Amino acid sequence: MVHFIFSVNALSCYECSSVRNISDCTNVVQCSTDENCFTDLSGSGDNTRYTVGCRAKQICRQPSSSSQGSLIGRSVSPTLSCSQCCGVDFCNQNICSTSVQGLFTNKCEDDPNFNCAQVSSLFNVCVDKDHAKLVCRRYCGLCDIVDGHWLEWSSWSTCSQTCDNGTILRTRMCNRTEGGLPCSGESSETLHCFIKSCPVNGGWTTWTNWSGCSVTCGAGLERRSRDCSNPPPGPDGKDCVGDNDDIQICMDKLCYDGTWMSWSTWSTCTASCQGGISVRNRQCNTTLSSLGHNCVGNDKELMVCNTQLCPDSVIDGMWSIWSSWTACSPYCMQERTRTCANPPPSMYGKNCLGTSKEITDCNLEYCTNPVRLVNGSDPYEGRLEVFHRGQWGTVCDNNFDDFSAMLVCRMLNYNGISKAYYSAAYGEGTVPTLLSLGHCYGAEMDYEDIFDCQPLVWGQNQCSHAHDVSVSCHPSKRVIYVLR
């Protein structure tokens, strides 16, 4: 903001340069306290021009008493030239054409009430030029000295900043002769300017704490992460540069290779005929060597014993009748089962032939598959999303493995090689993170889909989209998974 300081005794005057009609001048300026209003008239006829503004008082002298009331300094020559000053607000629009209050002349003369020669014989009155200009201007040869007066302001500069807050500047020059007083006031003015907001580039958050080591002993890996949200990049801003994940080697303590101790003796056989089971055990000694691993192999062995036939007859197993079909599942499947228990086979009898479970399609026209793969280059791969309570959402990669991926592929009717991918391999999702999956243990036939992997945690997890799980169901050969 620009501030102006006004003096109580300063005049308000019209200011224009070379106007043809003085009535066309409407620009008003505030003179300094040592200035009067002035008018310069030159030319005649169509070439008449007015220049008006502020002028130093020492140039505008008060006329002598014999000339009071007259148009002192006004010329009546055919050229109509005139140069006059006046000491009343806005008076310089009328002088050079009529009598006005407070009229002065530009004639260089000494103060008639001051005897410059007599005073100069006592002391050099011309030494103090600032005072001599007021009383002995002609005597001291100071007629050509002009105190400083400001020229017009320059145009405003361009804004110093191309975005956000900046400043603009304008300047003016002080016009004075040698020996004249300097101009009063500032030679420059500044204003605040604002063109547009600057682009906001993305910034990283601080790294999270390191995760736990991936192994309990020996060399492993630990991980930390960060997000490009401090701040997030604006529409024209740049993304963060660098990785959002960091991994380093860790080792909490040394490991020890285990060695097996001796086997125990075989236990008593569980049956006296037609085959029983005998068991023996051994223990792993883990205190023998450093930087090693647990014992390799089983701590238990089983042996068939007493295989001779018993006197009882051999009975082959037979199927029970089929159960009723189950209700149609959310992904359009229903099943029925039967058991080999009508009768069950005896020890050496034959098992039932055929399958214990049948599965068929149902309500295909109303079915909504609760899983889908998005953002992949092919339909059989992409980020995994599940449908729950009317909305789609992503799945956290905690506990999710290739066996879980196989269940997803089976739900989508893909029978190829299935693979799980972690850390938002197919991009971070834009829908909520809905599901954190439990562990799946057992054989493939024990599970219908991923929702059988308990426990299921819906909508209550702290998994960010950086951990969205993805699945590939490449349609080549079929793979059977058995978890141990």
C-alpha positions, 0 to 999 in steps of 0.5 A: 500500500502506498502512503502519502503525507500531506502538510497543512500548508501545502497547496493543491494545484492543477498539473498538465503539460502543453494542453490547448485549453486550460479547462481540459486540465483536470489532473490535481497534485499536492505541492510541497510546502516550499512550492506555489501553483504556476501557469506557463502560456506560450504561442497564440491562436491554434498554437496556444499551449498551457503548462501548469503545476507546482514551482519553487516559491523562491522563483515566484516573488511577491510583486512590489506595492506599486503593482498590487492588483495588477497582472504582474508578469503577464505579457500583452504582446501578440504572442500571449506569452505569460508565466505566473505563480499564485498561492491559493488552492487550484488558482493556476487554472485561471491566471494568465487570463484574469486576476486571481488572489495570491498572484506572483511573478517569475521576475528575478529580483531582490526583496525590496525591504532588504538592502543586500549591498549594505548587509553584504558589507557587514557579512557575506550574505551570499554564503548561505545560498538557501537564505540568499535565494529568498532575499538577495537572489539577484544581488548574489547571482542566484537567479538560475538556481532552481530547487528540486521538483519532481518529474512525472512518475514512470510507468509501473514495472512488471510484477517481481514474481511470476506466481504468489506474492510479489511487488511492482515499482515506479520511480520519478526523477528530481529536476534541480540545478546545482545549488538547489534544494533536493526534492521532498519525498520518496523517489520510488513507490512499491505495491504488492502484486499477485498474478497466480498461485505457484504450482505445489510440488509433492513432498514425502512424508517422514519414513515410518519406523522399520518393520520387524526383521523377517527372521528371528535369527540370522540375516533377514530383511526389514522394511519402511515406507513413506507417502507422497502426501506432504503435501500431495502434488497439485494439478500443475505440481510435480510428483515426488522423486524417489521410492516409497519403500526402503529395505535393508538387511537385519539380524537380531541375533545369530542362529544355530544349526540344530542336530538330531539326537538319537531316536526313541524306541518304537511304541507298542503297535496300535493293533494286534492284527490287520495292521497297526501303527508304531511310533518313534520320536527324536529331539533337535539339539539347537545349541551346537553351532552358530549362524545356522538353522533348525534340524532338517527332517521329521521328529516322528516316524511311523511304521505299520505293524502286525499286518496279519489278517484278523479272523473277521470278514473283509467289508467293502465300503458303499456310498450313502445317498446324495444330500440335498443341493445347497443354496446358490452361492453369491458366485452362482454355484451349489453343491451336494455330498455323500459319504462312504459309510453305508457301510464303511470299509473294514480294515482291508476292505475297498473304499468307495469308487467315485467322488464325494462331492458334486458342484453345478452352476445356478441362477446365472442370470442373477449372479454377481461374482464377488471378485474381480481383477482390475488395471491389468493388461489382460483379463486374467491379471490385475489388482484384486477387488472384492464386492461386500455390502454393496461396494467394491474394495481392495484386499490387503496383502497380509497373509495372502499367498499363491494358494489364496491367488489360486482360490481367486482364479478358481472363482473367476473360472481360470484354471491356469498358473496362479500367482500373488503379487504384493505392494500394489504391483498393478497400481494403488486402488481408489476404492476403500480397503475392505478385506484383510484375509486369514490363513488358508491351511489344508488341501485345495479341495477343503476350500470353495473360495477365499472367503473360507480362509478365516478369520476375515476382517472386513473394513477394520484394518490399517493397511494402506493402498501401498499394500494392495494385493494383485493376482495373475491367473495365467491360462496355461497348465493347471496347478494343484495346491496342498498346504502343509 
